[in-house]
């Protein structure tokens, strides 16, 4: 009797892995679009420092998504480095590709801290929240 081949996936076991991976990648597209969109098209916020909170939360969600999707800390850490590079790259893109946005070192720092914050979820029960959701869906 043969057994099923051992799973060689980097991802956690999901019933719908392509759905969750696609939604996570869509978040990257939304972050990039929001980062490069004209400031005139974004809603104004009159709270001092709120921009940095948005950067932190956005990148924490990207990183938490990686923690929820990928099983090993090494993979999660490598993806965290990619997300940090993505954030730095978008800051350079804002400075060079837009006329009314500018790259900001403080934004890149907020992005990086957000990524690290999301990565901290790796050792908590929150790391498996997406698997629990996936299992409950019909």
N, C-alpha and C positions, 0 to 999 in steps of 0.2 A: 504494500500500500504506500502511495506517495503522499507526501504532505505538501501543503501550499508553499510556494517559495517565500523565503523570509523577506519581509518588507525592507527595502533599502532606501526608504524615503527619508529626507531630512525633516519633513513635516510631521506634526503630530497626526495620529490617526483620526480622520474625519470621514463622515459619510459623503460629504459634499466638498472635497478639498478645492476643486476649481472655483466654486462659488466664493469661498472665503478668500482664496488667493486673489481672485479677480476684484473683489471688493476692496481688499487691502491695496492693490495696485491702483485702483481708481482713486483712493485717497492721495496717492502721490500726484496724480494728474490734477486733482482739485487743489492741492497745496501749491503746485507749480503755477496753475492758472491764477490762483489768488495772489501769488507773489509777483506775477508779471503783468497782472491786469492794471489798467490805468487807475490811479488813485481816485479820479473823478467818478469811477464806476463802483467804488467801494463805499459802504455806508460810513458816514462820519461818526467817530466816537470821541467825545470830549473828556475822557478820563485819562489823566496823566499816567503814562507807563502801560496803558492797556495793550498797546501794540506788542510789548514784550511778553505779556501774559498770553496773548494769542499765539505768538511764536512758540512759547514753552508748551502750551497745551497741544497745539497742532503736531509738534514733533514728538511729544510724549505719546500721543495716540498712534502715530506711525510706529514708534518703537514698541509700544504695548501690543500692537497688531503683530509684530514680528515675534514677540514673546508668546503670544497666543497661537501663532501658526507653526512655529518651528520648535522642535523638541529639545534640542541640545543648547546648552549655554554657549558653547563655542560658536555655533551657527548664529545664534541670537546676537552675540558680540560682534561677529563679522558684519552682520547686517546693520547693527547699530553704527559701525564705522562707515558703512555705505550711506546710511541716512544722514550722518553728520556731513559727509562729503556732498551729498545732495543739497543740504541746507546752505553750505558754504558756496557751492556752485550757483545756487539761486541768488545769493547775495551779489555775486559777481555779475550774474545775468541782469539783475535789477539795475546795476550801475551802468552796464554797457548796452543793454537792449531796450531800455525804457527811457522816456524823456521826462517823466514826472515822478519816478521812484529812484531811490538811491540805495546802494549797498551799505550795510551798517554792521560794524563789528559787534555791537551790542545785540543786534538781532541774531547774528551767528552764534553768539554765546548763549542767548536764550534758547535757540534751537538745540544746541549741544546739551544744555542742562535738561531740556525736555526729553531728549533721547536717553540720557542717563537715567532720568526719572522713570521712564517707561521700562527700561531694562531692569530696574530694581524689582519690578513685579515678577521677575523670573523665579524667584525663590519663594513666592507666595502662592496660596491657592488661587489667586486671581489669574495665574498663568493658564489655567485650564477652563476659564469661563467660556471660551468659544467652543470647546469640545462639549461642554454641558449643554450649551444652546443647540449645537448641531445635533446632539442626540435626542433632544426634545422635539425637534421639528418633525412633522410627518414626512 
